[in-house]
Amino acid sequence: MYRKDLLPPRLIALVTALLTALTGALLAASPASAATIFRAAYSSQYAQGYTSTESPDGYILTSLSAGAGETPERGSTMFYSALSFNRCNGELYYSVYGEAPTDTFSFNKDSVHAVATVPLSDRSQIYLDLTWQGTGPIARGGATSRDILPGQIVQRSAVHGTFQDAVVTGTLSFENASISQTRGSSMLVEIKSP
């Protein structure tokens, strides 16, 4: 495998997950032929924030996260997640999650604004009106890879994008936040013996 990484590890992890999902979808659609080439491309604009805290004794972990993003396929959506559990015995105290289309979504070079009312898994809902403002430099870079997969399949992937730390204001605040914009592509070549 050959890989050249120039993006921050958090963005690389996100991109790798997206390309892995894309690969699975392409493999499932593979027809029988001597050599078949699949090509796909994607782009996304995304902002996220999260806070994680633990109890004084270190047993109870609580996390809160929200984000907003846009892709050509899905349009713009916003999500919210809250979780609390005992990390010593694994007991889950609560967990809620939800996602919804945005009422407002604007993505600029270093700022994002999103508004949505998100229905949650516990049948409640939360109104989110959040603004991400980039702080510090914008990291730019890219990653490429070439993998040999089972079944004589070669995958070539590439992604380029930007990543910037951010602060969040609005209905929630977070300890950690970021803004990212990515463009990627993946190509699979399946080679079968005649």
C-alpha positions in Angstrom: 0.0 0.0 0.0 1.2 3.5 -0.8 -0.1 6.5 1.1 0.9 10.1 1.2 -0.8 12.1 4.0 -0.6 15.8 4.4 -3.9 16.5 6.3 -4.5 16.6 10.0 -5.1 13.1 11.5 -8.8 13.9 12.4 -9.6 14.8 8.8 -7.7 11.8 7.5 -9.8 9.5 9.8 -13.0 11.1 8.5 -12.0 10.8 4.8 -10.8 7.2 5.3 -14.2 6.2 6.7 -15.9 7.9 3.8 -13.7 6.1 1.2 -14.1 2.8 2.9 -17.9 3.1 2.8 -17.7 4.1 -0.8 -15.5 1.1 -1.6 -18.0 -1.3 0.0 -20.9 0.2 -2.1 -18.9 -0.1 -5.3 -17.8 -3.7 -4.6 -21.4 -4.7 -3.9 -22.4 -3.4 -7.3 -19.6 -5.1 -9.2 -20.8 -7.0 -12.3 -19.0 -10.0 -13.7 -16.6 -8.9 -16.4 -12.9 -9.2 -17.4 -12.0 -5.8 -16.2 -14.4 -3.2 -14.7 -13.6 0.3 -13.7 -15.6 2.2 -11.2 -15.2 5.9 -10.5 -16.8 8.1 -7.9 -16.2 11.6 -6.5 -17.6 13.5 -3.5 -17.3 16.8 -1.9 -18.3 18.0 1.6 -18.4 21.0 3.8 -18.6 20.3 7.5 -18.4 21.9 10.9 -18.5 20.1 14.2 -18.1 20.6 17.9 -17.8 18.4 21.0 -17.2 18.5 24.7 -16.3 15.5 26.9 -16.2 15.7 30.7 -15.7 13.1 33.4 -16.8 12.9 37.0 -14.2 13.8 39.8 -13.7 10.1 40.5 -13.1 9.4 36.7 -15.9 6.9 36.5 -18.7 8.7 34.6 -17.9 10.1 31.1 -20.3 12.5 29.5 -20.0 13.8 26.0 -22.0 16.3 23.9 -21.6 16.9 20.2 -23.2 18.7 17.3 -22.4 19.4 13.7 -23.6 20.6 10.4 -22.5 19.7 6.9 -23.4 19.7 3.3 -22.9 17.3 0.4 -24.3 17.4 -3.1 -26.1 14.1 -2.6 -27.8 14.9 0.8 -28.0 18.7 0.9 -27.3 20.2 4.3 -28.1 18.4 7.6 -27.4 19.0 11.3 -26.9 16.4 14.0 -26.9 16.3 17.8 -25.6 13.6 20.2 -25.4 13.4 24.0 -24.1 10.4 25.9 -23.3 9.5 29.5 -22.0 6.2 30.8 -20.0 4.6 33.6 -16.7 3.6 32.0 -15.8 1.1 34.8 -18.9 -1.1 34.6 -20.2 0.0 31.2 -23.6 1.1 32.5 -25.3 3.5 30.1 -27.1 6.4 31.8 -28.5 8.1 28.8 -27.9 8.3 25.1 -29.8 10.5 22.5 -29.1 11.2 18.9 -30.8 13.0 16.1 -30.3 14.4 12.6 -32.4 16.7 10.4 -32.2 18.9 7.3 -31.2 22.5 8.1 -33.5 25.5 8.0 -30.4 27.7 7.4 -26.9 26.7 6.3 -24.1 29.0 5.1 -20.5 28.0 4.6 -17.8 30.6 4.0 -14.1 30.4 4.0 -13.7 30.4 7.8 -17.2 30.5 9.2 -20.3 28.4 9.2 -23.9 29.1 10.4 -26.5 26.5 10.7 -30.0 26.3 12.2 -32.3 23.3 12.6 -34.8 21.7 14.9 -33.5 18.2 15.4 -35.9 15.4 16.5 -34.1 13.1 19.0 -34.1 9.4 19.6 -35.9 9.8 23.0 -38.8 11.5 21.2 -37.8 15.0 22.3 -36.3 17.6 20.1 -33.7 20.3 20.3 -33.4 23.7 18.5 -29.9 24.4 17.3 -28.7 27.8 16.1 -24.9 27.6 15.9 -22.1 29.6 14.4 -18.6 28.3 13.9 -15.8 30.9 13.5 -12.4 29.7 12.4 -9.4 30.5 14.6 -5.8 30.3 13.6 -4.4 29.1 10.3 -6.3 27.0 7.7 -4.4 23.8 7.1 -4.4 22.6 3.5 -3.3 19.3 2.2 -4.2 16.0 0.7 -3.8 12.3 0.8 -3.5 9.6 -1.8 -3.5 5.8 -1.5 -3.3 2.7 -3.7 -4.5 -0.5 -2.1 -4.7 -4.1 -3.4 -7.9 -5.6 -2.1 -9.1 -9.2 -2.1 -10.4 -10.5 -5.4 -7.8 -8.9 -7.6 -9.1 -5.4 -7.0 -7.0 -2.3 -7.1 -8.3 0.9 -5.4 -6.9 4.3 -5.9 -8.2 7.1 -3.7 -7.3 10.8 -3.4 -8.6 13.6 -1.1 -7.7 17.2 -0.8 -9.1 19.7 1.7 -8.8 22.3 4.4 -9.1 22.0 8.1 -9.4 24.8 10.7 -10.0 24.9 14.5 -13.0 27.0 15.4 -15.0 28.4 18.3 -18.8 27.9 18.5 -21.4 30.4 19.6 -25.2 30.2 19.8 -27.5 27.8 21.6 -24.6 25.5 22.6 -20.8 25.9 23.2 -18.1 23.3 22.9 -14.5 22.8 24.1 -13.4 21.5 20.7 -14.6 22.6 17.3 -13.5 22.6 13.7 -14.4 23.5 10.1 -13.4 21.3 7.2 -13.9 21.2 3.4 -12.9 18.2 1.4 -13.0 16.9 -2.2 -12.2 13.3 -2.9 -12.3 10.6 -5.5 -12.0 6.8 -5.6 -11.4 4.4 -8.5 -11.6 0.6 -8.4 -10.3 -1.7 -11.1 -11.4 -5.3 -10.8 -9.3 -7.7 -12.9 -10.6 -11.2 -13.6 -8.9 -14.0 -15.5 -10.4 -14.6 -18.9 
